[in-house]
């Protein structure tokens, strides 16, 4: 039963903040660069350097990763594999992630085989 307020019955009002609305996918993505070469962080070879392109997780996972220094656009290096988990280097910090979290981080390699560098400027001038 709803409380009686005045001459008629009123329902309690529910206010949903805009950031909690379920209108879009639960991903945060990096919009520039070649996204065709994205792969899960767990498939990255040891010693490879990459940039985080997309986080396929909810708001809590994104917030937790931001606290560890991992956000979309961060450059990371794969240091070790520990079982199914990984150890990354983010700047001067080492971060260990479990297999489930590593599967939800999609990265774009920065250098290495299969990644084309930008062609040199024929004029020799730099902007």
PLY file of the C-alpha trace (Angstrom):
ply
format ascii 1.0
element vertex 127
property float x
property float y
property float z
element edge 126
property int vertex1
property int vertex2
end_header
0.00 0.00 0.00
1.14 3.48 -0.74
0.98 6.23 1.85
-1.94 8.58 1.67
-0.80 12.13 1.00
-3.62 14.57 0.77
-6.85 13.72 -0.98
-5.43 11.07 -3.33
-2.95 8.19 -3.34
0.55 8.89 -4.59
3.27 6.52 -5.60
6.83 7.09 -4.44
8.83 8.74 -7.18
11.91 6.91 -8.48
14.66 9.04 -9.95
17.28 7.28 -12.07
20.49 9.26 -12.64
21.50 9.68 -16.27
24.72 7.69 -15.89
22.74 4.66 -14.66
20.42 4.52 -17.64
20.59 1.35 -19.68
20.61 2.98 -23.10
24.06 1.93 -24.32
26.56 -0.92 -24.16
28.74 -1.36 -21.10
31.98 -0.56 -22.89
34.45 2.26 -22.95
36.36 2.48 -26.21
39.22 4.37 -27.82
37.92 5.96 -31.01
41.13 6.71 -32.89
43.62 4.35 -34.46
43.19 1.08 -36.29
40.63 -0.91 -34.31
40.83 -3.87 -36.69
44.01 -5.01 -34.94
42.38 -5.08 -31.48
42.93 -8.21 -29.45
42.33 -9.21 -25.83
45.14 -8.35 -23.43
45.43 -12.02 -22.50
46.59 -12.87 -26.06
49.43 -10.34 -26.06
52.97 -11.81 -26.30
55.51 -11.19 -23.55
57.40 -7.91 -23.90
54.84 -6.40 -26.28
53.81 -2.78 -25.84
50.25 -1.73 -26.56
47.57 0.87 -25.92
44.28 0.02 -24.22
41.57 0.54 -26.84
38.44 -0.76 -25.15
37.24 -1.95 -21.76
34.37 -4.39 -22.11
33.10 -4.23 -18.59
30.73 -2.35 -16.40
31.12 0.85 -14.47
32.62 -0.89 -11.42
35.34 -2.61 -13.44
36.19 0.61 -15.28
36.38 2.50 -11.97
38.60 -0.19 -10.40
40.96 -0.20 -13.40
41.20 3.61 -13.33
42.32 3.32 -9.70
45.12 1.03 -10.88
46.18 3.50 -13.57
44.60 1.58 -16.46
42.24 3.61 -18.61
41.39 3.78 -22.29
44.43 5.23 -24.06
46.98 4.04 -21.46
50.17 2.49 -22.82
51.09 -0.80 -21.16
53.77 -3.47 -21.55
53.28 -7.19 -20.93
55.88 -8.31 -18.37
54.88 -11.78 -17.14
52.21 -14.42 -17.26
51.25 -15.93 -13.91
49.01 -18.90 -14.57
46.09 -17.44 -16.49
46.75 -13.92 -15.15
49.11 -11.28 -16.47
51.54 -8.73 -15.00
51.69 -5.38 -16.80
53.90 -2.34 -16.62
52.00 0.97 -16.59
54.61 3.71 -16.47
56.74 2.94 -13.39
54.05 0.72 -11.83
53.53 -3.03 -12.16
49.93 -4.27 -12.08
48.77 -7.90 -11.82
45.41 -8.77 -13.40
43.44 -11.98 -13.33
42.41 -13.87 -16.44
38.82 -12.60 -16.37
39.86 -8.95 -16.30
42.57 -9.51 -18.94
39.91 -10.96 -21.29
37.83 -7.76 -20.97
40.67 -5.38 -21.92
41.16 -5.00 -25.66
44.42 -3.49 -26.85
46.08 -2.20 -30.02
49.79 -2.99 -30.45
52.15 0.00 -30.62
55.01 -1.64 -32.48
56.04 -5.00 -33.81
55.23 -7.27 -36.75
51.93 -6.59 -38.49
51.73 -2.98 -37.38
52.44 -0.48 -40.14
54.25 2.70 -39.24
53.05 6.00 -40.66
54.66 6.75 -44.02
57.40 9.38 -43.92
56.55 12.91 -45.02
57.91 13.33 -48.59
58.54 17.04 -48.11
60.75 16.43 -45.09
58.91 19.10 -43.10
57.34 18.32 -39.78
54.28 20.05 -38.43
0 1
1 2
2 3
3 4
4 5
5 6
6 7
7 8
8 9
9 10
10 11
11 12
12 13
13 14
14 15
15 16
16 17
17 18
18 19
19 20
20 21
21 22
22 23
23 24
24 25
25 26
26 27
27 28
28 29
29 30
30 31
31 32
32 33
33 34
34 35
35 36
36 37
37 38
38 39
39 40
40 41
41 42
42 43
43 44
44 45
45 46
46 47
47 48
48 49
49 50
50 51
51 52
52 53
53 54
54 55
55 56
56 57
57 58
58 59
59 60
60 61
61 62
62 63
63 64
64 65
65 66
66 67
67 68
68 69
69 70
70 71
71 72
72 73
73 74
74 75
75 76
76 77
77 78
78 79
79 80
80 81
81 82
82 83
83 84
84 85
85 86
86 87
87 88
88 89
89 90
90 91
91 92
92 93
93 94
94 95
95 96
96 97
97 98
98 99
99 100
100 101
101 102
102 103
103 104
104 105
105 106
106 107
107 108
108 109
109 110
110 111
111 112
112 113
113 114
114 115
115 116
116 117
117 118
118 119
119 120
120 121
121 122
122 123
123 124
124 125
125 126
